[in-house]
Amino acid sequence: MTDAEIPFRVGQAFDIHAHTHDPSRVLVLGGVAFEGAAGLAGHSDADVIAHVCADALLGAAGLSDIGQMFPDTDPALAGADSIDLLRRAASAVREAGWRPGNIDCSVVLDTPKLAPVKDLMQTNLSEAAGAPVTITGRRTEGVGALGRGEGIAAWAVALIVR
């Protein structure tokens, strides 16, 4: 079977961001701002969920990763909206002849609680990706750096179809 005959592909991705001590940095997850929560370090808005979704799509299509497509050395991307970066990554996947099918993401953190805004996050991400995005929160049970609240990690799997 040639690459052109493959009807679908799967990509997986992992991302992690440390919390920052910058009091002006707002935590953004899935395009939702969590006022009062410690923000994440990063060149863009550091939305680890949007980042991992973009990377899973890009990986499935065999394209460059989010760091290559949106480098942290580009001053124009300082503070960039990661939902827009996901939208742009999904567009690149479509330009490569694929269509996002769905993305499933697991986020590892103890706080803040995602359940109250999970539907809004999924809507933000789904609209940007042009495909259904599901999010599952996972607690750390106090284990390791994430259990100490040093950062937030996320994993995603994306399906793309011809």
C-alpha positions as CSV (number, residue, x, y, z in Angstrom):
1,M,0.0,0.0,0.0
2,T,1.4,3.4,-1.0
3,D,1.2,6.4,1.3
4,A,-1.5,7.9,-1.0
5,E,-3.6,4.8,-0.4
6,I,-3.5,5.0,3.4
7,P,-7.0,6.1,4.5
8,F,-6.1,7.3,8.0
9,R,-3.1,8.0,10.2
10,V,-2.7,8.4,14.0
11,G,-0.4,10.8,15.9
12,Q,0.4,11.0,19.5
13,A,2.1,13.8,21.5
14,F,3.2,14.7,25.0
15,D,3.8,18.2,26.4
16,I,4.7,19.6,29.8
17,H,5.0,23.1,31.1
18,A,6.3,24.3,34.4
19,H,4.4,26.7,36.5
20,T,5.9,30.2,36.6
21,H,6.3,32.5,39.5
22,D,5.3,35.5,37.4
23,P,2.1,36.8,39.1
24,S,1.0,38.5,35.9
25,R,0.9,35.2,34.0
26,V,-2.6,33.8,33.7
27,L,-3.1,30.0,33.5
28,V,-4.7,29.1,30.2
29,L,-5.9,25.6,29.4
30,G,-8.0,24.6,26.4
31,G,-8.5,28.3,25.7
32,V,-10.0,29.0,29.1
33,A,-8.3,31.5,31.5
34,F,-8.2,30.4,35.1
35,E,-7.9,33.6,37.0
36,G,-5.9,33.3,40.3
37,A,-4.2,30.1,39.3
38,A,-0.4,30.0,38.7
39,G,0.3,30.4,35.0
40,L,2.6,28.2,32.9
41,A,5.9,29.2,31.5
42,G,6.2,29.5,27.8
43,H,6.7,31.8,24.9
44,S,3.0,31.8,23.8
45,D,0.2,31.7,26.3
46,A,1.6,28.3,27.3
47,D,-1.7,26.4,26.8
48,V,-0.3,22.9,27.2
49,I,-3.6,21.3,26.1
50,A,-3.8,23.2,22.8
51,H,-0.1,22.6,22.2
52,V,-0.4,18.8,22.6
53,C,-3.4,18.7,20.4
54,A,-1.6,20.6,17.7
55,D,1.5,18.3,18.0
56,A,-0.6,15.1,17.8
57,L,-2.3,16.4,14.5
58,L,1.0,17.5,13.0
59,G,2.7,14.2,13.9
60,A,-0.2,12.2,12.4
61,A,0.3,14.1,9.1
62,G,4.1,13.7,9.2
63,L,4.6,17.5,9.4
64,S,7.0,19.5,11.6
65,D,6.2,19.7,15.3
66,I,4.7,22.8,17.0
67,G,8.2,24.0,18.1
68,Q,9.4,24.0,14.5
69,M,6.1,25.5,13.1
70,F,5.8,28.1,15.8
71,P,9.3,28.6,17.2
72,D,9.8,30.2,20.6
73,T,12.5,32.4,19.0
74,D,9.9,34.2,16.9
75,P,9.1,37.5,18.7
76,A,5.8,37.7,16.7
77,L,4.6,34.7,18.6
78,A,5.3,36.1,22.1
79,G,2.1,35.7,24.1
80,A,0.4,34.0,21.1
81,D,-3.1,32.5,21.6
82,S,-2.5,28.7,21.5
83,I,-6.0,28.1,20.2
84,D,-5.0,30.1,17.1
85,L,-1.8,28.0,16.9
86,L,-4.0,24.8,17.0
87,R,-6.2,26.3,14.3
88,R,-3.1,27.0,12.1
89,A,-1.7,23.5,12.7
90,A,-5.1,21.9,11.7
91,S,-5.0,24.1,8.5
92,A,-1.6,22.8,7.7
93,V,-2.8,19.2,8.1
94,R,-5.7,19.9,5.7
95,E,-3.3,21.5,3.2
96,A,-1.3,18.3,3.3
97,G,-4.3,16.4,2.1
98,W,-5.7,15.2,5.5
99,R,-8.7,16.0,7.6
100,P,-8.7,15.9,11.4
101,G,-11.0,13.1,12.6
102,N,-10.7,13.5,16.3
103,I,-8.3,14.2,19.2
104,D,-8.4,12.7,22.6
105,C,-6.3,14.4,25.4
106,S,-5.4,13.5,28.9
107,V,-4.3,16.3,31.2
108,V,-2.4,15.6,34.5
109,L,-2.9,18.1,37.3
110,D,-4.5,18.4,40.7
111,T,-5.6,22.0,40.4
112,P,-7.5,23.7,39.1
113,K,-10.5,21.5,38.6
114,L,-11.3,21.1,34.9
115,A,-14.8,19.6,35.2
116,P,-16.6,23.0,35.6
117,V,-15.2,24.2,32.3
118,K,-14.5,21.0,30.4
119,D,-17.3,21.5,27.9
120,L,-16.1,25.0,27.1
121,M,-12.5,23.8,26.7
122,Q,-13.7,20.9,24.4
123,T,-15.7,23.4,22.3
124,N,-12.8,25.8,22.0
125,L,-10.4,23.0,20.9
126,S,-12.9,21.3,18.6
127,E,-13.7,24.5,16.8
128,A,-10.0,25.3,16.3
129,A,-9.1,21.7,15.2
130,G,-12.2,21.3,13.0
131,A,-12.9,18.0,14.6
132,P,-14.2,16.6,18.0
133,V,-11.7,17.0,20.9
134,T,-12.2,15.2,24.2
135,I,-10.4,16.0,27.4
136,T,-9.9,13.8,30.4
137,G,-8.4,15.1,33.6
138,R,-6.1,12.9,35.6
139,R,-5.0,13.5,39.2
140,T,-1.4,13.0,40.3
141,E,-2.3,11.5,43.7
142,G,0.6,13.7,45.0
143,V,3.3,11.8,43.0
144,G,6.4,13.5,41.7
145,A,6.9,17.0,40.3
146,L,3.4,17.2,39.0
147,G,2.0,16.1,42.4
148,R,4.0,18.9,44.0
149,G,2.3,21.4,41.7
150,E,5.4,22.2,39.7
151,G,3.7,22.0,36.3
152,I,1.0,20.4,34.1
153,A,1.5,17.6,31.6
154,A,-0.8,16.5,28.8
155,W,-0.9,13.6,26.3
156,A,-3.0,13.5,23.1
157,V,-3.8,11.1,20.3
158,A,-5.2,12.4,17.0
159,L,-6.8,10.6,14.1
160,I,-6.6,12.1,10.6
161,V,-8.3,10.8,7.5
162,R,-8.0,11.3,3.8
